[in-house]
Amino acid sequence: MKTVEKWVTAYYKDPNRFKQKDGQYFEDRKIRAEKYDSLEKEDLIKELKNRDAEIEYLKSILASRSVFGMDPK
């Protein structure tokens, strides 16, 4: 029920939020994936390490927000 409430609230804030052509999400993922097809193994490893570092950084921000009583949404 909460999920539906969030969708309705999001829609009222921005009615265009859910307007995407069918398969748009998969098209976007395909385009992003093609970016990596031309990279060498070393560059892929570097990209993975950068993403891991970014994820850890974002997780630390969320953790610090919850420690200080802020909602980590």
C-alpha positions as CSV (number, residue, x, y, z in Angstrom):
1,M,0.0,0.0,0.0
2,K,2.9,2.4,0.8
3,T,4.4,1.8,-2.6
4,V,1.2,2.8,-4.3
5,E,0.9,5.9,-2.2
6,K,4.5,6.8,-3.2
7,W,3.6,6.3,-6.9
8,V,0.5,8.5,-6.6
9,T,2.4,11.2,-4.7
10,A,5.2,11.1,-7.3
11,Y,2.6,11.4,-10.1
12,Y,0.9,14.4,-8.6
13,K,4.3,16.1,-8.2
14,D,5.2,15.4,-11.8
15,P,2.6,13.8,-14.1
16,N,5.2,13.1,-16.8
17,R,7.3,11.0,-14.4
18,F,5.9,7.7,-15.6
19,K,5.6,8.5,-19.3
20,Q,8.1,6.4,-21.1
21,K,7.7,4.4,-24.2
22,D,7.6,0.6,-23.7
23,G,11.0,-0.8,-23.2
24,Q,12.6,2.5,-22.5
25,Y,14.4,1.3,-19.4
26,F,15.9,-1.6,-21.3
27,E,17.0,0.6,-24.1
28,D,18.7,2.9,-21.7
29,R,20.5,0.0,-20.1
30,K,21.6,-1.3,-23.5
31,I,23.0,2.1,-24.4
32,R,24.9,2.3,-21.1
33,A,26.2,-1.3,-21.5
34,E,27.5,-0.5,-25.0
35,K,29.8,2.1,-23.4
36,Y,31.8,-0.7,-21.9
37,D,32.1,-2.9,-25.0
38,S,35.0,-0.8,-26.4
39,L,37.0,-0.7,-23.1
40,E,40.0,-2.8,-22.5
41,K,40.2,-5.1,-19.5
42,E,42.4,-2.6,-17.5
43,D,39.9,0.2,-18.1
44,L,37.0,-2.0,-17.1
45,I,38.7,-2.8,-13.8
46,K,39.4,0.9,-13.2
47,E,35.7,1.7,-13.9
48,L,34.6,-1.1,-11.5
49,K,36.9,0.2,-8.8
50,N,35.6,3.7,-9.3
51,R,32.0,2.5,-9.0
52,D,32.8,0.5,-5.9
53,A,34.4,3.6,-4.3
54,E,31.4,5.7,-5.2
55,I,29.0,3.1,-3.7
56,E,31.0,2.9,-0.5
57,Y,31.0,6.7,-0.3
58,L,27.2,6.9,-0.8
59,K,26.7,4.1,1.7
60,S,28.8,6.0,4.3
61,I,26.6,9.2,3.7
62,L,23.5,7.1,4.3
63,A,24.9,5.6,7.4
64,S,26.0,8.9,8.8
65,R,22.5,10.4,8.1
66,S,20.9,7.5,10.1
67,V,23.4,8.0,13.0
68,F,22.4,11.7,13.2
69,G,18.7,10.8,13.2
70,M,18.1,11.9,9.6
71,D,15.8,9.8,7.4
72,P,18.1,8.0,4.8
73,K,15.6,8.3,2.0
